[in-house]
Amino acid sequence: MRRFRLTEMTINMLLALLAAVAMVAVNEAGYLSSNAAMERLEHAKNTRNTLDRLVREMLSVESGLRGYLLTGDMRYVEPYATSARGIEAEIPRLYSLLVASPEDSADFSALTGYISRRLSELDLSLKLRREGNEDAWRFVLSTEVGLTNMMAIESTTQRMMERALERERESNDEIVHSLRLSRIGIVCVAVIGLLAFYMYLRKAEALRLMHEQEKQVQARERDQLESLVRDRTASLGKLATHLQQVREEERGHLARELHDELGALLTAAKLDVARLKSHVDLEVPEISERLRHLVDTLNSVISLKRRIIEDLRPSSLSNLGLTASLEILTSEFADRSKIDVDISVEPVQLSDSSQLTVYRLIQESLTNIGKYANAKKVLITVHEYPTHVTVQVRDDGIGFDPHSVSPSAHGLMGMNHRVEAAGGRLTVTSTPGDGTLVSATLPHSGDRA
């Protein structure tokens, strides 16, 4: 029994090996034959296409020059010159295609001679027309030499095209023959393969059962890994949200400290300067200038303090509402960046955290526009709908490829996380050279539940 199993396995291996060798041999022979025929077919097609382009360029040269000669309009000269340059480019390409064929090489030599004589005649007509020698160019145009050359060009190219077409047909026939032989070989190999496969099927059931067991084990492991990934992702999302909240709280705390402590110090400094003015001689130019400079410096520091506080935690958002705070934000951005900003903001029903999300989204978008977009105009819209609120920031800048954004682009990642944490969805649409659209959809305050 053991000897029988060894013999059966040996037969299976020999049949499989024979089928593989036969398949490789048939495929290789068919590939080599078809590949050579395809190269010849491609060569013939390139030859025919090059000849066709050459004839078209000659006709374009003829029509362009005749248009200029008959009308005197210089607009016809440019197509004439372009086609002449095209002919000069096509002749070397045609030579490289025909150099291996003695018959075509002879026709090529004759063709280039005809073309050269015809172009020389046309150039002479153009020169005479530009010099105003009407009788001369009309005489050159009326001779039979040009017609003879064009007919010779057409007959020569037609003869060369027919030879190229004949080569195409021969190559196609050779490809069909190779494919026919490959089909016969593949059928024979398929019969051998089916026999080996039939003999192997008796062992396939055991392998199938083993594979099923492995799949079940892998499925359980995959489910465990997916569950672990979901848990870790949820944990990271909660952590990111917590860190974001902590960051906003710290920024708010820092803004309050700057407002209270630094504001008090700056106010005291301004009061001291005001008292100092009454104790010094303001008629002295140097003292007056120094005091004025000190007052201007204190005012600049106060403005800087106010801007830093607004960047850390916009007081206008809690005091004036989202609409007014966005108008202030966009107005300051427009003044700072010299970019035209149009804004259309409707009153919306959003929680305080969602309003802060909208504010930060627009703030981050304007920062990116100012740094990278090279834009001239920005459109910001906030619209209220029955179930949600949409926010859009569109610019006409240089745009970018969203698929090539680096993973280290934390600005876009931060915006996306903010919107998702608020229960919304963020999309960024951009095309290089066609601007960028940042769009977010946020649910109403009661819709998240």
C-alpha positions in Angstrom: 0.0 0.0 0.0 2.8 2.3 0.8 4.5 1.5 -2.5 1.2 2.3 -4.3 1.0 5.7 -2.7 4.6 6.5 -3.6 3.9 5.5 -7.3 0.8 7.6 -7.5 2.6 10.6 -6.1 5.4 10.1 -8.5 3.0 10.0 -11.5 1.3 13.2 -10.3 4.6 15.0 -10.0 5.8 13.8 -13.4 2.5 14.8 -15.1 2.6 18.2 -13.4 6.2 18.7 -14.4 5.5 17.7 -18.0 2.5 20.1 -18.2 4.5 22.9 -16.8 7.5 22.4 -19.2 5.1 22.1 -22.1 3.2 25.2 -21.1 6.4 27.2 -20.7 7.7 26.0 -24.1 4.5 26.7 -25.9 4.1 30.1 -24.3 7.8 31.0 -24.9 7.6 30.0 -28.6 4.4 31.9 -29.1 5.7 34.9 -27.3 8.9 35.1 -29.3 7.1 34.7 -32.6 4.3 37.2 -31.7 6.7 39.7 -30.2 8.9 39.7 -33.4 5.7 40.1 -35.5 4.4 42.9 -33.3 7.7 44.8 -33.6 7.5 44.5 -37.4 3.9 45.6 -37.3 4.7 48.6 -35.1 7.6 49.5 -37.4 5.3 49.4 -40.4 2.6 51.4 -38.7 5.2 54.0 -37.6 6.4 54.2 -41.2 2.9 54.7 -42.6 2.1 57.3 -39.9 5.3 59.2 -40.6 4.6 59.2 -44.3 1.1 60.4 -43.7 2.3 63.2 -41.5 4.9 64.2 -44.1 2.2 64.4 -46.8 -0.1 66.4 -44.5 2.7 68.8 -43.7 3.5 69.3 -47.4 -0.2 70.0 -48.1 -0.2 72.5 -45.2 2.9 74.2 -46.6 1.2 74.4 -50.0 -2.0 75.9 -48.6 -0.2 78.3 -46.3 2.0 79.7 -49.0 -0.8 79.9 -51.5 -3.0 81.7 -49.0 -0.2 84.3 -48.4 0.5 84.7 -52.2 -3.1 85.2 -53.0 -4.1 87.5 -50.1 -0.8 89.0 -48.8 -2.0 88.2 -45.2 1.0 87.4 -43.0 -1.1 85.1 -40.9 -0.7 82.4 -43.6 3.1 82.6 -43.2 3.2 81.2 -39.7 1.4 77.9 -40.7 3.8 77.7 -43.6 6.9 78.0 -41.4 5.5 75.6 -38.8 4.8 72.9 -41.4 8.2 73.5 -43.0 9.8 72.8 -39.6 7.6 69.8 -39.2 8.8 68.4 -42.5 12.4 68.9 -41.4 11.7 66.9 -38.2 9.8 64.1 -40.0 12.5 63.4 -42.6 15.2 62.1 -40.1 12.5 60.1 -38.3 11.5 58.5 -41.6 15.1 57.8 -42.5 15.6 55.9 -39.2 12.6 53.8 -40.1 13.6 53.0 -43.7 17.4 52.7 -43.4 17.2 48.9 -43.1 15.2 48.4 -46.3 17.2 48.9 -49.5 14.0 49.2 -51.5 12.6 51.9 -49.2 15.9 53.6 -49.0 15.9 54.2 -52.7 12.4 55.6 -52.6 13.4 57.7 -49.6 16.3 59.3 -51.4 14.0 60.2 -54.3 11.3 61.5 -52.0 13.7 63.8 -50.1 14.9 65.1 -53.5 11.3 65.9 -54.6 10.5 67.5 -51.2 13.7 69.6 -51.3 13.0 70.9 -54.8 9.4 71.7 -54.0 10.3 73.5 -50.8 13.0 75.5 -52.6 10.4 76.5 -55.2 8.0 77.6 -52.5 10.7 79.5 -50.6 11.6 81.3 -53.8 7.9 82.2 -54.4 7.7 83.5 -50.8 10.9 85.6 -51.2 9.7 87.1 -54.5 6.3 87.9 -53.0 7.8 89.6 -50.1 10.1 91.6 -52.4 7.0 92.7 -54.4 8.1 91.0 -57.6 4.6 90.1 -58.7 5.4 88.8 -62.2 8.3 86.6 -61.0 6.3 84.8 -58.3 3.3 84.4 -60.5 5.6 82.9 -63.2 7.1 80.5 -60.6 3.7 79.5 -59.4 2.3 78.9 -62.9 5.1 76.5 -64.0 4.5 72.8 -64.1 7.6 72.0 -62.0 5.7 72.3 -58.7 2.9 70.1 -59.9 5.4 67.5 -61.2 7.2 67.5 -57.9 4.0 67.2 -55.8 2.7 64.3 -58.0 6.1 62.6 -57.7 5.9 63.1 -53.9 2.4 61.6 -53.8 3.2 58.7 -56.0 6.4 57.9 -54.0 4.8 58.1 -50.6 1.8 56.1 -51.9 4.2 53.4 -53.1 6.0 53.4 -49.7 2.7 53.3 -47.8 1.6 50.3 -49.8 4.8 48.4 -49.0 4.3 49.4 -45.3 0.7 48.2 -45.4 1.8 44.9 -47.0 4.3 44.4 -44.2 1.4 45.1 -41.7 -0.7 42.4 -43.3 2.2 39.9 -43.3 2.9 40.7 -39.6 -0.8 40.3 -38.8 -0.9 36.9 -40.6 2.2 35.8 -38.7 0.6 36.8 -35.4 -2.6 34.9 -36.2 -0.5 31.9 -37.1 1.4 32.1 -33.9 -1.8 32.4 -31.9 -3.3 29.4 -33.7 -0.3 27.3 -32.8 -0.4 28.6 -29.2 -4.0 27.6 -28.9 -3.3 24.0 -30.1 -0.4 23.7 -27.7 -2.4 25.1 -24.8 -5.2 22.7 -25.5 -2.7 19.8 -25.3 -1.2 21.1 -22.2 -4.6 21.7 -20.7 -5.5 18.0 -21.2 -2.3 17.0 -19.4 -3.0 19.5 -16.6 -6.6 18.3 -16.2 -5.4 14.7 -15.9 -2.9 15.7 -13.2 -5.5 17.8 -11.5 -8.0 14.9 -11.5 -5.5 12.7 -9.9 -4.8 15.3 -7.3 -8.4 16.0 -6.4 -8.6 13.0 -4.0 -6.2 14.8 -1.7 -7.8 18.2 -2.1 -10.6 17.5 0.4 -8.2 17.1 3.3 -6.4 20.2 2.3 -9.7 22.1 2.1 -10.7 21.0 5.6 -7.3 22.1 6.9 -7.5 25.4 5.2 -11.0 25.9 6.7 -9.7 25.3 10.1 -6.8 27.8 9.5 -9.3 30.3 8.2 -11.4 30.0 11.3 -8.3 30.5 13.5 -7.3 33.5 11.4 -10.8 34.9 11.6 -10.8 34.7 15.3 -7.4 36.3 15.6 -8.5 39.0 13.1 -11.6 39.8 15.1 -9.5 40.0 18.3 -7.1 42.4 16.5 -9.9 44.5 15.1 -11.5 44.8 18.5 -8.2 45.7 20.0 -7.6 48.3 17.3 -11.1 49.8 17.8 -10.5 50.0 21.6 -7.1 51.6 21.1 -8.5 54.0 18.5 -11.4 55.0 20.8 -8.9 55.5 23.6 -6.7 57.6 21.5 -9.6 59.6 20.2 -10.8 60.3 23.8 -7.2 61.2 24.8 -6.9 63.6 21.8 -10.2 65.2 22.7 -9.2 65.5 26.4 -5.9 67.1 25.4 -7.7 69.5 23.1 -10.1 70.5 25.9 -7.1 70.9 28.3 -5.3 73.0 25.7 -8.3 75.3 25.3 -8.7 75.5 29.1 -5.0 76.4 29.4 -5.3 78.9 26.7 -8.3 80.4 28.4 -6.5 80.5 31.7 -3.4 82.1 30.1 -5.6 84.6 28.3 -7.2 85.6 31.6 -3.9 85.9 33.4 -2.5 88.1 30.6 -5.7 90.2 30.6 -5.6 90.7 34.4 -2.0 90.8 35.4 -0.3 92.2 32.3 -3.3 94.5 31.7 -3.0 95.9 35.2 0.8 96.4 34.7 0.3 98.2 31.4 -2.5 100.3 32.8 -0.3 101.3 35.8 2.6 102.1 33.4 0.3 104.4 31.3 -0.9 106.1 34.5 2.7 106.7 35.6 3.5 108.2 32.2 0.5 110.5 32.5 1.7 111.6 36.0 5.2 112.0 34.7 4.0 114.4 32.0 2.9 116.9 34.7 6.3 116.8 36.4 8.6 117.3 33.4 9.2 120.1 31.0 7.4 119.2 27.8 8.9 122.2 26.1 12.2 120.3 25.9 12.1 118.5 22.5 14.1 115.5 23.6 11.9 114.9 26.7 8.7 115.4 24.7 9.9 113.0 22.0 10.9 110.3 24.6 7.5 110.6 26.3 5.6 110.3 23.0 7.7 107.3 22.0 7.0 105.7 25.4 3.3 106.2 25.0 3.3 104.8 21.5 5.3 101.8 22.8 2.8 101.2 25.6 -0.1 101.4 23.1 1.7 98.9 20.8 2.2 96.5 23.8 -1.4 96.9 24.8 -2.5 96.1 21.2 -0.1 93.1 21.1 -1.5 91.9 24.4 -5.1 92.2 23.1 -4.2 90.3 19.9 -2.4 87.5 21.8 -5.4 87.2 24.2 -7.8 87.0 21.3 -5.7 84.3 19.6 -5.6 82.3 22.8 -9.3 82.6 23.7 -11.5 84.9 21.6 -13.4 87.0 24.1 -15.7 88.2 21.4 -17.0 84.7 21.0 -18.5 84.6 24.5 -19.3 88.3 24.6 -20.6 89.1 21.1 -21.5 85.7 19.6 -20.2 83.7 16.7 -21.3 86.1 13.9 -19.6 89.1 15.4 -16.4 87.2 16.4 -16.0 85.8 12.8 -16.5 89.3 11.4 -13.7 90.6 13.7 -11.5 87.6 12.8 -11.9 88.0 9.1 -11.5 91.8 9.2 -8.2 91.6 11.1 -7.0 88.9 8.7 -7.9 91.0 5.7 -6.1 94.0 7.1 -3.0 91.9 8.0 -2.7 89.8 4.8 -4.2 92.3 2.2 -6.5 89.5 1.0 -10.1 90.3 0.0 -12.4 88.3 2.3 -16.1 88.0 1.7 -18.2 86.6 4.6 -21.8 85.4 4.8 -22.7 84.1 8.3 -26.2 83.3 9.4 -27.2 83.0 13.1 -26.8 79.3 14.0 -28.0 77.1 16.9 -24.8 75.5 18.2 -23.4 74.8 21.6 -20.5 76.9 23.0 -18.0 74.1 22.2 -19.3 73.7 18.6 -19.1 77.5 18.1 -15.5 77.4 19.3 -14.9 74.5 16.8 -16.3 76.7 13.9 -14.2 79.6 15.0 -11.0 77.5 15.3 -11.8 75.9 11.9 -12.0 79.2 10.1 -9.0 80.6 12.0 -6.8 77.6 11.0 -8.1 77.8 7.4 -7.2 81.5 7.2 -3.8 80.8 8.7 -3.1 78.2 6.1 -4.3 80.5 3.3 -2.1 83.3 4.6 1.0 81.0 4.7 0.6 78.8 1.6 -2.3 79.6 -0.7 -1.0 82.8 -2.4 -4.7 83.7 -2.7 -6.3 87.0 -3.7 -9.9 86.3 -2.5 -11.5 84.2 0.2 -15.2 83.4 0.6 -16.5 82.2 4.1 -20.0 81.0 4.5 -21.9 79.7 7.6 -25.5 78.5 6.9 -28.2 77.1 9.1 -30.3 74.1 8.0 -33.1 72.3 9.9 -30.8 69.5 11.1 -27.2 70.8 10.7 -24.9 73.7 10.1 -22.5 74.0 7.2 -19.2 75.9 7.2 -17.2 76.6 4.0 -13.9 78.4 3.4 -13.1 78.8 -0.2 -10.0 80.5 -1.7 -8.7 81.1 -5.2 -5.1 80.2 -4.4 -2.6 77.8 -5.9 -4.3 74.7 -4.3 -2.6 71.4 -3.6 -3.0 67.6 -3.9 -5.0 66.3 -0.9 -3.6 62.8 -1.4 0.0 64.0 -1.1 -0.4 65.8 2.2 2.3 64.7 4.6 1.2 62.8 7.8 3.0 65.6 9.7 0.4 68.1 8.5 -1.1 68.5 12.0 -3.2 71.5 11.0 -5.5 69.5 8.8 -5.5 66.6 11.2 -6.4 68.9 14.1 -9.3 70.5 12.2 -10.6 67.1 11.3 -10.4 65.9 14.9 -12.2 69.0 16.2 -15.0 68.6 13.7 -15.4 64.8 14.4 -15.3 65.4 18.1 -18.2 67.8 17.7 -20.1 65.0 15.8 -19.5 66.5 12.3 -17.7 65.7 9.1 -14.9 67.6 7.5 -13.9 67.5 3.8 -11.0 69.2 2.0 -11.3 69.6 -1.8 -8.4 71.0 -3.7 -6.7 70.9 -7.2 -3.3 72.4 -7.9 -3.9 75.7 -9.6 -7.6 75.8 -8.8 -7.9 76.9 -5.2 -9.1 75.0 -2.1 -12.5 74.4 -0.4 -12.6 73.4 3.3 -16.2 72.3 4.1 -17.6 71.1 7.5 -21.0 69.9 8.5 -21.9 70.1 12.2 -25.1 68.8 13.9 -27.3 71.1 16.0 -26.7 71.1 19.7 -29.5 68.6 20.4 -28.9 66.3 17.4 -25.7 64.5 18.7 -27.7 62.8 21.4 
